[in-house]
């Protein structure tokens, strides 16, 4: 895929003193939950957020897919040292609930769960922004 690599310096500024795990997850661009604007906020905050769970309307949950972001797929690829909520994931989908799961917090807006992440890749080729797309790799 043709693309432009943006400098990692745009994501600097937060404490990087803790070691992240090597487990890789991703979220695909789609709907209102994972957009380019969302990806830019994720780079800035170093967090992935999730809203009310479809499976448990009483809890907020971050949802992601296992493994690296597939080629030719728009989205964000990340690592986290926060273990998924036990017993809540499927072979493909991973969930982190803010129901006491260690490392999962309530986001600053009070309406989302949040986990700390290390962003590995952001790919966005929709809407011709820029015309050849963007691959951001720190």
Secondary structure, DSSP 8 states (H G I E B T S, - for coil): ---EEE-GGGG--S---S---S-EEEEE-BTTTB-HHHHHHHHHHTEEEE-B-SS-TTSBEEEEEESS--TT--EEEEE-SS---TT---SSEEEEETTT-TT-EE-TTSSSEEEE-EEEEEEE-GGGSSTT-EEE--
